[in-house]
Amino acid sequence: MGALPKRKISKGRRNRRRSHDALKPVHLVACPQCHEMRLPHQVCPSCGTYHGVKVIEIKAKKKKSE
């Protein structure tokens, strides 16, 4: 047998411990170049710019063949 708790953990104490476990909403900002939503302080995944400078080359999306 392992160790057992001496006293029951109250609901308030349990809930205070879990207060940081909730998911936080993702903060998005509009890209000033293409106006797509992106994460702040990150290279825009749709146009490849950061602070107005083209950093990465984005490949064109392929069209579906029918």
Buried (B, 14 or more C-beta within 10 A) or exposed (E): EEEEEEEEEEEEEEEEEEEEEEEEEEEEEEBEBEEEEBEEEEBBEBBBBBEEEEEEEBEEEEEEEE
